[in-house]
């Protein structure tokens, strides 16, 4: 049985991207040269799992365990793909 489309990709932060916590805003940030993204909700938790070793399917499975009532199977792959298109993930 093969994985659903896109779930075998192993996302990691793009080379010039840095994830930081801003204590003033109490928010996680993604930093690229001349760009800053403020991560809201559970986005920081999701990106914390994007280490290049876990597949999207693995990330979804882990988040589904942590947050059993959340729609992670539908929302997380779309979110990660959007960040890849923006250049934040590779």
C-alpha positions as CSV (number, residue, x, y, z in Angstrom):
1,X,0.0,0.0,0.0
2,X,1.5,3.4,-1.0
3,X,1.3,6.6,0.9
4,X,-1.3,9.3,-0.1
5,X,0.1,11.8,-2.6
6,X,2.6,14.2,-1.0
7,X,2.9,12.4,2.3
8,X,6.3,10.9,1.6
9,X,7.9,14.3,1.3
10,X,10.3,15.0,4.2
11,X,9.9,18.7,4.9
12,X,12.7,20.8,6.4
13,X,13.3,24.5,6.7
14,X,14.9,26.0,3.6
15,X,18.6,26.7,4.0
16,X,18.2,30.5,4.6
17,X,15.2,30.1,6.9
18,X,15.5,30.3,10.7
19,X,12.8,29.6,13.3
20,X,12.9,31.7,16.4
21,X,10.7,32.5,19.3
22,X,9.9,36.2,19.9
23,X,9.4,36.6,23.7
24,X,7.9,40.1,23.2
25,X,5.1,38.8,20.9
26,X,5.2,35.4,22.6
27,X,5.1,34.0,19.0
28,X,7.2,31.8,16.9
29,X,8.7,33.4,13.8
30,X,10.2,32.2,10.5
31,X,13.0,34.4,9.3
32,X,14.4,34.7,5.8
33,X,16.5,37.5,4.5
34,X,14.2,40.5,4.3
35,X,11.1,38.5,5.2
36,X,9.5,37.5,8.5
37,X,6.6,35.2,9.0
38,X,4.7,35.2,12.3
39,X,3.4,31.7,13.2
40,X,0.1,31.6,14.8
41,X,-1.9,28.8,16.5
42,X,-0.2,25.4,16.2
43,X,2.0,26.4,13.2
44,X,5.1,26.5,15.4
45,X,4.4,23.0,16.7
46,X,3.9,21.7,13.1
47,X,7.2,23.3,11.9
48,X,9.0,22.0,14.9
49,X,8.5,18.5,13.4
50,X,9.9,19.5,10.0
51,X,13.4,18.3,10.5
52,X,14.0,16.5,7.2
53,X,13.7,13.1,8.8
54,X,9.9,12.8,9.2
55,X,7.6,12.5,6.2
56,X,4.5,14.5,6.0
57,X,2.6,11.3,6.9
58,X,4.8,10.8,10.0
59,X,4.1,14.5,11.0
60,X,0.4,14.0,10.5
61,X,0.4,10.8,12.5
62,X,2.3,12.4,15.4
63,X,0.0,15.4,15.5
64,X,-3.1,13.3,15.3
65,X,-1.9,11.5,18.4
66,X,-1.2,14.8,20.2
67,X,-4.4,16.5,19.0
68,X,-7.0,13.7,18.4
69,X,-9.9,16.1,17.6
70,X,-8.0,18.4,15.2
71,X,-8.3,17.9,11.4
72,X,-4.6,17.4,11.0
73,X,-4.9,14.9,8.1
74,X,-6.5,17.5,5.9
75,X,-5.0,20.8,7.2
76,X,-1.3,19.9,7.8
77,X,-0.4,18.7,4.3
78,X,-2.0,21.8,2.7
79,X,-0.2,24.1,5.2
80,X,3.2,22.5,4.6
81,X,2.8,22.6,0.8
82,X,1.9,26.3,1.0
83,X,5.0,27.0,3.0
84,X,7.1,25.0,0.4
85,X,5.6,27.2,-2.4
86,X,6.5,30.3,-0.5
87,X,10.1,29.1,-0.1
88,X,10.1,28.5,3.7
89,X,10.5,24.8,3.4
90,X,12.4,22.5,1.1
